[in-house]
Each structure stands twice: as structure tokens, then as C-alpha cells.
Amino acid sequence: MENLRVFYSKLERGEKMKFCMSVADALDMSVDAVIRWCQGRGKTKDEKAIKVLSECSGIPVEFIFAK
């Protein structure tokens, strides 16, 4: 199962921004923070954020930040 970083890397450039904006809007936070998570430069421990990432990407929660 792929993780968030792999999922993100497979998206087209425009789709990457749409995905990050969708997650950021759902969490009322900055797009930059979501981009950092997607690029593997950070991760959140916030369960709500992980759930939203899972719902938007289709990746099961336990695989979002898996190595």
C-alpha cells in the first residue's frame, strides 16, 4: 500500500495543488503545511488531520505516514 508521499508524487502538478487546497480547507489550515506533509518533510499527529488526509487520498489511516 502506498503512503501519502508516494500518492502525492504520482499526481499531476495541478492536481497536487487541488489536493492540498482541499485538505487545507477541510482542516482550516495553511496549504504550505499540507504540502510539507505530502512531500514527506513533516507529519502531523492530529487524528482529525490524518483522517481527512485518508478520506481525500483514499489511503487507509495506518498507511498515511508509513515508510
C-alpha positions in Angstrom: 0.0 0.0 0.0 1.4 3.4 -0.9 1.8 6.2 1.6 0.9 9.9 1.3 4.3 10.9 -0.2 4.0 8.3 -3.0 0.4 9.2 -3.7 1.3 12.9 -3.9 4.3 12.2 -6.2 2.0 10.5 -8.7 -0.3 13.4 -9.0 -0.1 15.9 -11.9 1.1 19.4 -10.9 -2.3 21.0 -10.9 -3.9 18.0 -9.1 -1.3 18.4 -6.3 -2.4 21.9 -5.6 -6.1 20.9 -5.7 -5.5 18.1 -3.3 -3.5 20.2 -0.9 -6.1 23.1 -1.0 -8.9 20.6 -0.4 -7.2 19.2 2.7 -6.2 22.6 4.0 -9.7 24.0 3.6 -11.2 21.0 5.4 -8.8 21.5 8.3 -8.8 25.3 8.2 -5.0 25.5 8.0 -2.3 26.6 5.6 -1.7 24.9 2.3 2.0 25.1 3.0 1.7 22.7 6.0 -0.2 20.2 3.9 2.4 20.4 1.1 5.1 19.7 3.7 3.2 16.5 4.9 2.7 15.4 1.3 6.4 15.9 0.4 7.5 13.9 3.5 9.1 17.0 5.1 6.9 16.7 8.2 3.9 14.9 9.6 1.1 15.6 11.9 -0.1 13.6 14.9 -3.5 15.3 14.8 -6.0 12.5 14.3 -8.5 14.7 12.5 -5.9 15.8 10.0 -4.8 12.2 9.4 -8.5 11.2 8.9 -9.0 14.0 6.4 -5.8 13.0 4.5 -7.1 9.5 4.4 -10.5 10.4 3.2 -9.2 12.8 0.5 -6.5 10.4 -0.8 -8.2 7.0 -0.3 -5.2 5.8 1.7 -6.0 3.9 4.9 -5.1 5.9 8.0 -2.4 3.4 9.1 -0.6 4.0 5.8 -0.7 7.8 5.5 2.8 8.3 7.0 4.1 4.7 6.7 7.6 4.3 5.5 
